Each structure stands twice: as structure tokens, then as C-alpha cells.
Amino acid sequence: MEARMMMTNGGLGDSTGGRLVSVDGRTLPLRGVTLRADARAGLARVVLEQRFTNAHAEPLSVTYLLPLPADGAVSAFAFRIGERRIVGEVDRRAAARERFEEAVASGRTAALVEEERSSLFTQEIGNIPPGAEVVAEITIDQKLVWLAEGAWEWRFPTVVMPRYQGAAGRVADTARVSVDVAEGAVGARATLSLTVRDRIVAGRQAESPSHALTTERDGEIVLTADGGARLDRDVVVRWPVAAARPGLTIDCGRPTDGKPHAGHAYGVVTLVPPSREAPTRAVPRDLCVLIDTSGSMGGEPLDQARRVLGAILDTLGDDDSLEMIEFSNRPRRWKKEPMRTTAGVLEDARAWIGGLRASGSTEMREAIYEALRPLRADTQRQLVLVSDGAIGFENEIVAEILEKLPAASRVHTVGVGSGVNRSLTQPAARAGRGVEIIIGLGEDPERAARRLVAHTTAPLVVELSLSGSALVEHAPLRLPDLFAGAPALCAVKLAPEGGELVARGRTATGAWEERIQVAPLAAGAGSGAVVALFGREQVEDLETRLCAGEPADELNGAIEKLGVEFQIATRLTSWVAIAETPSVDPTAPTRREKMPHELPYGVSAEGLGLRATWSGGPPLWATGGGAASGAFRAMSIGSALLPPSVSASASAPRGPDMKRRGAGGVMKAIGEIFSRDRSAAADEEGESGIVLPAPKGAAAATLRGVVKRWKDGDLIVEIELAEELDWRAEGEALVTFADGTERPAAIEAGATTRAGRIAGGRTVRLTLRFAAESAGQPRRISFGGIVIEV
């Protein structure tokens, strides 16, 4: 894989969270994606199938950064290889990883799904045999979105946008959430099969703003694109249904006997507010709009944001007030203070919005602080954040909202673009007791504006509560207000014998109350989706409390327990599936592939900071002098500038700080990068190792390795070779630990890559066994003229 230059959108040393890679001449392992969905009454169960093929002569391991719905529960996982179907289970994250690595080291095909963010997962499949195909199956239960015009909307992501990480150390898991973006098409396409079990309004049919659809005779909805759709945007489907009647409805399910949570039933309650009986006086609105103008918003995303903002401005009257703040590297105000929205003020606002340009990094926290800073405890203000959410420090934003938002104010999020980071937009809206709205490129901005406006006017029902003999607890713990034409969904834990469920609240004319009888439910009966969704909603409540600064140990323990009991993926629990018998020779060298993503539709590599935009003339390093362009001054040196043995590694070393340096200083900085200690750089990035050629006359080859398992006296290390190597590991190795102590260990021949001349681009494995269990962190392994730094 050839890695291109990785640019920054902000200060030098900042990370864009991605890199551009060439796919020319490569056979990528992901061959196709199938979405099979079944939707009814505000819920969808989706099965995502991905076909991975090994076109090589060696066993293949694939890593794929997988986008999934932020509001969904990953409730099942399996993979198929040949005639075998291997069903996974959820285990604690560390235990699942350990089981996966042990299986791969023994030659068995195994797969692992780990949550990095609520909408971002890492999927690994190890030991795909040469010429074989593995089909990964992931089941997701997700809530649908109700649209004000009387329709359900299902949205499923297919692409990951790079997320700005800021300076080194700001995001602890930068290496895990950084995205490889292909310079060309990845080849894989998506097909869709959707069954809608709601009664669709007569004469109407399902529609999509993202893809062409057709409805088959049996009612199945499919994509019409020849060969499938590109994996570069959300799949969005909407279908109109008859207006819901005011009151309560519930869909229930109960786990089978033997499950740790089978002692209760679970449900999803739909709360439909009463209709507005008479026109009400318009409530003056105090709006503060935060507009993301960072580089990733360049082009169509910012154009779409302008349309959304224009539609919002069209709803404002003389009694409303408006404040606008744009932000990239720093926040910039439209006016020093909020303005009454007279005709003249609105004209000026539109002109200001029309003049916005995208560039720079996404320093969102400063913008949130700037918007919240002047608010008093009794302030009633509606904050509207318009952004693609392309950051990796989402928790910073959620924590800022939880800490500083007055009780009477709200934060709403409008996610714009083809790969919106819903791990930001959804938790931020949840913390701000507001609404999350996603609008893709080409979608109708007025629909988004109408939904937003409905949530910035007075709610129909406030102080909402659930009680009754059937109720054990509900999630979210903090129930939302009810707005006109907008049903709310709430997950509940129920007494298995049933009973009464009561919803109470307050309207402008007095108390509001609705009741429903919940029937007894036998073990294994009803919908499994509602069970998984209750677990997921409780996890999100706990994650919000973590952002608010509550004790981490207690909350993390509760999250882990929920993940295992409900068998759902969480930040602390993972899905793991392992074949029972070996499918490859564990002593054979292997290949590793990191599957890249398409460039999100409507977004440029330059806007994401993945490619330089030069002002003209040759690159600066070709001229040897002259003033550095703005683009070059914002550059961190990526692997395209490193020697071949280094640029073939999974990640390039980060450059030194080049702020405030002239052209000569920049060239000096490039030299510093070449002379940096390579092992320190690899440790910093936490990526796979590289081969560093030994100097002339040196007796040993120095390799970089990654520890895959270190437990019970067993040490497994993998080394990714960038160059051809004579590999021979046998007998005994000497291991040096971080404290300087040295201990011998036996090389396990049956679990170590066999001797031979091994080509570059392959991965070899070394398995060691200590005579007695050892503690400490291994740092160096020496044997047979080879030194491995780990």
C-alpha cells in the first residue's frame, strides 16, 4: 500500500485522523455488502453482510473500520466460511481480544468486532485461507426517526469520514480511529433488501433522497443501481404512514430462559402527544447557531449547511433573536450580541452566511464554550450546532454541554454531509435535551428546518414521567419533552407478569395522562430487538454520566455488565467468533490488509486535509527555498516523504513542531524527521512494526514487532516485513524487559512462522514460552542474528 502525504487542518503536529492511500494494482479484500432490513412501528432489525475474499497465496487477516448506526444495538454476530457458520458471543473486551489472538495463532479462522465510538467499530477477521471467502454477518437493532410530515425514516451509514484529532495526545486512541481513504474507488458495492411492515398511506410509496429505489411485487424495497451502490454515503429510506393516535403503544419482548436478564420483560414505548386543539401564540425564540466552517465542510457540505441556515432564517420573526458563530481553528461571531430578526437584520445574516468559507481545523470545544459562556442559569436559549461532526474528541464536547448548559436551554445538532459523525451529534443532542437531525447532501433542507423549528417552539407536554405496576425502570432516565407531531420512543424494563403503565405530564391547559395495560410475557416471547435496545439505551445513559464526571470505575463496571448480560457490543464488550478447527497452517507467513474507505460523497481530499493544495509552482521541497504557502505551513510530513523501508509501514512518524519556521526551518525539520529514532516513532503511533535494514557490517537485522498476547508465560509477537528477509526462529530467545532484566524463553516452533526467505509485505509470528511466568513489559527479543524491538 502506498501512503500519500497526510496533511493537517490546524497546527503542525495536529492529526486529521486519516491518510490517503493508493489502491492502484491492489485487489482489495472487501468484495460486496448486503443490507437486509425489516422495519415496523419505529424499529428496524438490520443484518449487514460483508464478503471478504483472499486473493493471495498466503492466509489473510483483514482490519476494517466499520460505520454502524449510533442509535443501534449490535445484537448478533457470526461469519460463514464455506459450509460452516460460526456464531459469535459477547465477552469483556480484553477477554475477547485474548481469545481472538489465541485462535489466530493456532491457525483457526476468527473474527472480532470492537466498539471504538457509538457509531464506529473495528472489525478484524484473521486467517482467511488462500482463495477462500468469509461472509461476516452483523445484526443491528435500531430506532427509526419520525418525520413531521408523517413518515418513518431509516438511515444506515456506509462510510467513515476522517475525524480531526488535534495535537498529539489529545485523543488517546488516535491510531484506532484513524481512517485509510482510498484515492480511487474501492470496488465493493452495497445492495439493499428492505421489508416495511407498517401500513403505508394509500397511493404513496417508500422513497429515498440518497439512492434510487424500486418496490417489488411482494412489497420488498430494493436499490436499483446496477451492480449496487457505492459505499460513500448513508442509505436513507422514508415511508409515509397514517398519523399515530395520541396515547401510548408498546412493543414487548423477553429473553429466553437461562439468560442472565430473563427475569424481566422489556419493551419500547411510543408516546404520541395530544394534538394542538387551537392555534397558540408564537413563542419568541432566542437562537444561537454554531456553524462549522472547517476544511472538511468545504464544497457541498457547506453549501448544504447554508441552505439549512437559510431555511431556519425564513422561520424567524420580529420577536425572535439570532446569534451566529462560525468556527474552525477558532470561533468568530457574526455580531457582538444577539440581534432582533428584523427584515434588515435577516438580510445581513444571509449575506454573512453566503460569505462563509471552509478551511482550518475543527476546534469545536472553543465554539461551544463561546456560545455557553454568557448564559445565565435562568437563560432560555436554543443552541443549534450545524456540523459534519468530524472530530475524535467527542467526549470533550458532551462534557462541556453537560457542565455549562443552563437547565432551561437546549442544544440541537444538525449533522450535514455524507459521513456525519453521529458519535458526536447524537450524544451532544442527548446531553443538551434537544433533537438530532441528519441531512445528507442533496436532501431537502426545508424538511430539516421544519423539524428543528418544531423543537425550538414550546413543547406540548413537559415534566414527562412513566410509572405503574408494570414498570421496573426506563431508559433514557431523563425523559424528553413531547412536541407536536413528534412521537417519542422510550425503552423500558417490565415486570414479567405485566400490569399497568402510566405516562403523566403537564400541558399548557393542565395535567396530561395516558394509561396502557401490559400483558404477561413468557420467556422467549416477543421481539428480541426491544430487549437489545433497552440495554443499549442504558449504556448511553451511563456514558453520558461518565462525561459529566461521575466515578469511572463504577460506571465502567456497569457498562461491561450490561454488555455481557444483554449480549450487545459496548465500549467495554466485544463480539468474538472462532472456528473450532484450524483452517490454515499456523507456521505459514501471512498477509495483513487494512481495508480503506471511499472518499465521502461531496467531500474533497484537500478539504479533509489528506492532500495538499498548492498555490502554483513546484512543491517547496523541490525548490529548496522561497516562502512556504499556507497549505505547506499547515502540513505534517506523512509517509510519502520517508525512505521506502519506512513508508511501507502502517503509519509514518509524526513530524516535529514546525510552527513559526521559515522555508529553511521547514527543510531542517524534514531532515529531523529522517533522523528520528524509528522505534520511538512506532511506539508513539502504536501501529504494526517495520523492518529497518541493518547498517553495513551489522551482525543483526532489527525488526519492529507488536505484542499480540502476553499472559501465563506465553508471549506472541507479530512482525510486518517491509523488505525480504531470511527468517529463522528456533531454539531459544533472550527477552529484555522494560526494567532492564533479561530472561531466556523457548521458541514454540509449532506456533512460530517456519524458516525461509520471506517476501516484504508479509507478516511473521514469533511465539515464546517462559519456563516460569514472567512479569513486566517485554522490550527487546534477540535470537539467531535477529533483534525485535516491541
N, C-alpha and C positions, 0 to 999 in steps of 0.2 A: 504494500500500500504506500503510495507516495503522498505525504502530507504537505499541504501548501502552507503559506505564511498565515499565522494566526495573529489577527490584529486586535487592538483594544479600542473600546469606545471612550475610555476615560483616561485616567493617569497611567503612565507607563508602569508595568508590573501588574495592572489590573487584568482580569481574565474575562473574556467574552463568554466562557463556558462552552466553547465549541472550536472546531477546526475544520477546514475544508480539505477533503481527501479526493484523490483521483480514483476513478473506477474503471479507467481505460484498460482493456485487456483482462479484466478480472471477471471471474464467474462468482457472483455473489450467492451466498447460501439461501437467502430467503427468496422463494420462487413464487409464492402467492399467499393471499389472505382471504378468508371467507368469514363473513359475518352472518350469523343466523340468530334472529331476534324474534321474541314472542312478547307482545305488549297488550296490557289490559289495565284499565282503571288507574292509570297513573304510575304503573310499574312495568318494567321490562326485564326479561331474562335474556341475556345475550351470550352466545357461545362464539368465541373468537378462535378460529383455526388458522394456524400458520404452518406452511410447508417449508421445511428446511432440507436441502439436498447437499450431499457431499460429493462434489465432482472430482475429488482428488484421490491419490493412491494411498494416502495416509488417513488414519482416524481424524475426525474434525471436531473441534469444540467451538461453539458459537456463542457470542455475547450480543444481546440486543437490548437497547434501551427502549422500553415499551411504554407507549402512552395509553392510559386507560381512564375511564370517567372518574373525576374526583368525587362524585357523589355516589359511586357504586361500591358494592362489596364484592371482592374477588373470592367467590364462594366454592369454586371447584377447579381442579387442575389435573390433567392427565396428558400422556403422549402416546402416540401409536408409532410402532416401528415394525414393518412387515405385518404379520398377522397378530402381533401382540399389542395389547393395550395396557399400559401401566398407569394405575390410578395413584395420584399423589395424596399427601396428607399435610396438614399444617403442624409445624413444630416451632419451638423457640428459634429465633433467628440464628444464633450461634450453633445450636444443635443441628439445625437443618443444613447449614453450611458444612459442618463437620461430616455429616452423613454423605453429602454430595461429593466432597473431596475424596473420602474413603472409597466411594463407589467408583469414581473415575480412575483412581489409582489402581483399582483392581480389575479394570478393563470393562466394567459394566456401563451401559448407557444410562445416563441420569440427567435430570432436569431440575432447575431451581428457579423460583420466582421470588424476588425480594423487593419490598417497597422502599423506594428512596424518598418519594413525596406522595401525597394522596393521589396524584394523577400521573406519577412516573415510577416505573418499575424496571428492575434489571432482570432479564430472563437469560439464563445460561443453559445450554444443552451440551453435555460432554459425551465424547466417544460416539459420534455418528460414524458408523462403519463406512469404508470406501464404497462409493456408488449407491449408498442407501439413502432413504428419505425418512425423516421424522416429522410427524404432524403433532404440533403442540395444541392442546385444547384448553382454553381458559374460559370459565363461566363467570359472568358478572351480573349481579342483580343491581339495578339502578332505578332511581326515581325519575319520572318524567317531569317536564316543565309545563305548567298550564299557561296558555296564552290568552290575553284579554278578549280576543275575538271569538273564543270558544273552541280551542283546539289544544291537543296534546302535542308536545314537541319532544322527539328523541334525538339526542346528539351524541356521536361517538367519535373520538379523536383517532387520527391515523398517523400523525407526525409530531415530532418533538422539536421545538424551537430552542436554539441555544439560549441560555439564561445568563445574564451578566452576573459575575461572581464578586466583582470588586477586587480589592487588594488581597494579596496572599494572606491566608489565614482567616479571612472574614467568613468564608463558608468552609466548614470543617471537612465536608465530603465532596469538595470540588471535583476530584478525579472521578468520582462515581456518577456525578450528574452532568459531566461534560459530554457533548454530543459530537459525533463524527457526521459531517454533512457532505454528501456526495456532490462532486462538481457536475455530474450528469445524472441521467435517470437511473434509478436502481433496478428497474425491470419488473419488480414484483407489482402486482395489481390486486385490487380488492373487488370481491363480488359480494352481493347482499341478497339475503332472503329474509323478509320481514312479514310476520303474520300479526295483524291487528285484530283483536277480539272485541273492541268497542264497536258500538253501532254508529257507523259514520253517517253524517247528515245526508239525507236523500239528495241525489243529484250532484253530490260533491265527491271528491276522492283525495287520497293522500297526495301530498306534493312535497317537493324538496327545493330549497334555494341553492343547494350545493351540487346536486347531481341529477341527471335525467333518470326518471323512474317510469316503470310501467306496472300495471296491475294485472296479474294473470287471472284466468277464469275462476280458479279456486280462491281468489282473494289475496294470494301471495303477492307481495310487493318486491320487485327486483330492480337492480340497476340495469340500464340499457346500454351502457358503454361497451363497445366491442372489446373483448379481452379484459374487461374490468376497469376500475377507476384507479388513477394514480394515488399513491399514499402521500398526499401533500396538503390535505385539509380535512376538516371534520365532515363526517357523513351526517346530514341533518334531514329528518323526515317529520312532517306535520300532518295531522289528520283532524278534520273538524268533527265534533261530536255534539250531541244535544246538550244544552245547558244543564249543569248539575242542579238538583233541587237543594235548597238551603237545608242544613242539618248535618247529621253525622252518618257516615258509612264506614264499614270496617272489613278488611280482608285479613283472615287469620291463618296461622299455621303452627304446628307443634313438632318438635324433633322426635325422632324415633326413640324407643326405649333403649337405655344403655348410654345415651348421650349425657354428658355432664349437665346440660341445661334442659333436659327433657322434663323436668318437674314443673315447667311453666309453659303456657301458650304465648304466642306473640302475634302482633298484628300491626297493620298500617292503617291509621285512622285518617279519613279525608274529612276535613272540616270546611263546609261551604257556608260563607257568611250570609246573613239575610240580604235581600235586595234593598236598595235605597228606595224608600217609599215616596219621597218627594225630593225635588231638586234642593240642594243645600247651597248655602252661601260659600263662595270660593274662599278658601283659607289662604292668606298671604304666605308665600313661600320664600324662605331665605336659603338660596342655593349657593354653594361653593363648589366649583368644578375644577378638578385637578386633571390636567391634560398631559399625557406622556408624549414628549417630543424627542425621545432618544433615537439613536440611529436605527434601531430595529423597527421603528414606526414609519420609516421613510417610504415614500411612494403610496401605494394603495391603502395600507393601513391608516396613515394619517389622513388621506382623503376620506376614508370611511368615517374616521373619528370626526372630521369636520362636518360630515352630513348628519351624524348623530347629534352633535352640538347644535347645528342649525335647527334640527327638528325640536330640540329642547327649548331653544330660544323662542321658537314660534309659539310655545305654550305659555310664555311669561306675559304678565300684565303689569299695569302701572303700580299695583300694590305689592308686587314681588321685588326682591332684591337679588343681585347677582354679584358674585365674586369669582374670578378666574385666575388660576395659577398654572403656568406651564412649567414643566421640569424635565431636565436631562441631567447634566452634570450638577446643576443647582436649580432651585426654584426661582421663577421670575413672575411677578404679579402683573396683571392687566392694569389694575388701578390700585392705589394705596389702600382703599377701603371699599366695602360693598356699595354698589350703586343701585338706585331705584331704576327699574327697567322701563323707562320711557322710550318712545319711538327713537329719539336721538341716541340714547344710550345703547339700545339694541343694534342700531346701525353701526355704531362704533365697535361694539362687541363682535359683530360679524366681520368687520374689516380686520380686526385684530386676529381673529381665528383664521381668516384667509391668508394672513401673512406668516403663519407659523411654519417653521421649517424643522426638519428632523436631523439631529446629529448629536453625538456625545453619548455618555453613559446613562444608566438608569438609576440615579441616586434618589430613589422613591422615598426613603425614610425622611430625608430633609424636607421633601414636599409635604408629606403627611404632618410632620411637626409644624411646618409653617402654617398649614390650614387649621390645625387644632390649637396652636399656641394662644391665640387671642380669645378663645371661647371661655365664657364663664360657666359656672356649674349649672345655671338655670337657662343656658342658651338652648334655643330650639333651631338647629340648623341641619340642613340636608347636605352632606358631602357626597359628591359624585366623582368617583375615580374612573377615568377613561384611559385604558392601557392594554397592551398585549400581555402584561404581567411577566415579561421576560427577565426575571431576576432569580437568583438562587438563595437569597436570604429572606424568604417569605416570612419566617417567624418574627423577624425584626419589625415588619410592618404590622402584623397582627398584634404583637405586644404593644406597639405604640398606640394602636386604636383602643385596645383594652384598658390601657393605663390613662389615656388623656381624653377620651371621648365623653362629654357630658351625658348624663342619663337621658336627657330629653332629645338629644341629637341622634342622627342616623348616618351610617356610611353605606352607600350603594356602590357597586362595582359594575362597570360596563367593559367587558373583555372584547377587544377588537382584533380581528385578524384570523389567520388560518391555523395557528397553533397556539392559541391562548393558554397561558399557564394558569389552569384552574386551581392549582395548589396554592395560588395567591388569591385569585378573585373570589373563590367560594369561602375560604376561612375569613377573609377580610370582611365580606358582607355578613357572615355569621357573627363575627365579633362586633360589628357595627350595627347589628339588629336591622340590617337593610336587605336589599334584594340584589342578587347577582343576575346580570343579563349578558349573554354572549351573542355577538353579532359578527358573522363571518363576512369576508369580502364579497360584495355583490348582493348581500341581503338587504332587505328594506329597512332603512334607518328609522322610519316613522313608527314601525311596529315596536322597535326597541324604545323609542321616546315615549310612546303611549304607555307602555308597561312601566317605565320609570316614573312618569308623571303620576300614574295611579298610586305609586308607593311614596310619592312626596306630598300627596294630599292627605287629608285627615282619614285615618282608618275607620272602618265600620264597627269593629269590635276590638276593644283593648282589655288589658288585665285578664287575658285568657288563662283558664285553668282546666285541668282534667282531674276527675275524681270518680268515685263509685266503687262498688264491691268487686267489680271485675278487674280493676286496675291495681297493678303492683308498682310500676314506675313507667315513666315516659322519657323519650329522647327525641329532639333536644330537650334538655332540662328547662331551658328558658324558652317558653313558647312564643311564637311570633304574634303580632297583631294580624287581624283579618281585614283585607282590603276588598273593595268592590270588585266582583267578577274574578276573584283570585282564590280558589280553594287552597288550603294549606294541608300538607301531609305530615303526620306525626307518627313515629314508631312507638309501640307500647309493649310492655311485658304484662301478661294477663294471668289471672288465676285459671288453672285448667278446668275448673268446674263452671266457669263463666260467671255471669252476673250482670250488673248494670254499669254502664259507662256514661258519665255526665260531663258535658262541656259547659262552662259558665264564662261569662264575660260581661262587659259593660258597653252599651251603645250610647249615642247621643240622647236617646229618649228613655234610657233606663237599663235594667238588667236584661241579659240575653242568656238563655239556657236551652240546651238540647240534650236528649237522652236516647240511649240505644241499649237494647238487650244483647248481650254476648252469649252465644250458645256454648255449652261444654264442648271440649275438643279432645279427641282421643290421641294418644301418642302416634306420631307419623302422619296425622291427617293434615289437610290444608296445604298452603303454599310454603315451600321452602324459602322462597325469595324474601318473604316478610321476616322470617327468622334471621336471615343473614343481615338484612337492613337494620334491624334493631341493634345487633352487635356493632355494626359499622357506625351508626349514629352515636352510640355510647362512646366509642373510641374517639370520634370527633369532638364530643363534649370534653373528654379527658385531655385531648391535645390542646384544646382552647384554654383549659385551666393551666396547663403547663406554660403556655405563652404568657399567662397572667402572673407567672412567678410562683405558683404553688409548688409544694415539695415534689421534686422529680422522682425520688426513689419509690414513693408510694404510688404515684400516678403511673409510672412506667410499669410497675408490677401489675397494676390493674389492667393496663392495656395488653400486656402479654397474656394475662389470664383470659381476657375476653377473646383474643385471637385464637388461642388454643381451644377454648370451650366451644366457640361458635364456628371454628374451622374457617376463618377468614384471614386474609393477608393484612398485616398491620406493619407499622414501622419496626416492630419487635418480634413479629412472627412471619414465617415464610412457608411457601408451598414447596415441597420436595417430592419428586417421583423417581424411583430407582428400579431398574430391571433386576430380576433375581439372578440371572446368569450372565457371565461375561459375553460381550459381543465383539470385542477387539482384543488384540494381543497387548497386554499392559506394558510390554517391553519395547513396543514399536514407537518410533518418533511420531509426533502428532502435529497437526496444524491448529492454529487459533485464528479465528476471524471475529472482528468487531463489526457487526452489520451497520453500515451507515444509513442515515435518513435522507430523504429528499429535501431539497430546499423548500420551505413552506411556500405555498402559492401566494404570489403577490409581494414577496419579500426578497430583497436582494442580498447577495453575499456581502456586498460593500456596507449595506445598512446594518447587518449583523456584526460587522467588524471582522469578517472572515477573509476579506481580500482588500488590499489597498486600493484607494482611488488616487491616482497620481494627477497632478495638475498639468502634466505635459513633460516631454523630455525623458531621458533615461532615468532609471532608478538612481537614488543618491549614491548607493554603494558603487555604482558603475562610474560615476563622475569623480568620486574622490573628494568632493568639496561642494561648495555652494550652500545656500540657505536651505534648510530642511523644510519640506512642505508641511502643511498642517497634518496631512494624513500620515506622513512619516513620523512626525513628532509624537503621534498617538499610537505608535507601533510597539508591540512586544515581539521579540525575534522568535519565530517558530522554526519548525524542523526543516523547512526548505533551505535555510541558510547554514545548516550544520553538515559536518562531514558525512559521507554515505553511511558509515557504520553506526552513526548516531541517529540520522534522520529516518532510518528504518525502524527505530524503536517506536513503542506505542505512544510515547509522549516526549516532546522536546523540553530541555531545561528552560526555565524562565530566565529572561534577561535581567541584568542589573537595572537599577533605577537610572533612567536617562533624562529625568526632568531637568529643565533649565540648562541643557548642554547644547552647544553648537554642533555644526556638522562634524568638526574634528572630534568632539567629545563622543558623538554617536558612533563614529568609526572605531574609536578606542573602546567603547562599550561592547561593540560587536566582537572585538578581539578578546575582551574579558570573558565573553560567553564561551568562545572556543577553548579558553584555558581553564575554565571552571573544572572542579573535580566532578567527574561524571557520576560517581557513586552517590555523592551528596545530592546531585540533581535528581537522580532516580528515586532516592528516598523521599525527597520533597514531593514528587509527583505521585508516589505510591503506585506506579504502573509496572508492567512486566519488564523484565531485565533486558539488557542488550549485551552484545559481545563487543568488548574493546580489544582490538588487536594488541598483542604484546609487543613492546619495543624490540628492536633488533637485538639479538643476543640474549633476550629474556628467556628464562627456562620454563615459565608457566604462562598459560593463557588465562586471562582474567575475565570472568563472566559475571553478569548480574543475575541473581535469582530471586524468586518470590516464594516465601513460605506459604504452602497450601494447607499444611497440617502440622501441629506441634503439640502432641499430647501423649501421655502414657509411655514416654520414652521413644515414640516414633516421630521422625521428622521427615516431611515430604517437601521437596523444593522443586519448582519448575523453572526452567531457563529457556527463554525465547532467543533463538540464534539469529543474528543479523548476517552472519557470514558462515561459510562452510567450515566445519570443524571435525577433526578426528576425535571422536568421543569414546572414552573407555573408562567405565566406572566399575571397579571391582575391588574386593578385599576390604580395606579399612580406610576411613577418612578421619581427619583431625578437625574438630569443630572448635572454633574460638568464640567465646561468648562476650556479651557487651561489657562485662566486668573484667575482661582480660584473661579469664581462666580458659584452659584448653582441656578437651576430653575426646578420647577416641570413640568411634562409632562404627558398627559393621554396616557395609553396604548391602542392602537386600536385593540380590540380583533379580529375583522374580518380579519385583515391583519397580525396577530401575530400567531406564532405556538401555537397550542392548548396545554393545560396542559396534562402531562402524564409522564410515565417513558420512556425516550428516549435513545436508544442504542448508543454506541460510533460509530463514523464514519458517523453520520447523521449531517445535518445542520438545525439549528433552526433560525427563523426570529423574530425580535422584531421591531414593528412599533410604533412610538411615535408621538403625536400631541401636539404642544405647543399652549397655549391659544393666544399668540401673537408671531409674527415672531421673532426669536432669531438670533443673530449673534454670531460669534466666533466658535472655534473648539471644539466639544464635546470630552472629555477625559475619563469620567467615568459615568456609569449608574448603579444605585442601586435600587433594588426592591425585596421584598419578600425573603430576605436571599441570594440574588444573586448579585454579583458585576461584571459588564462587563467593562473591560478596552478596549478603542478603540483608 
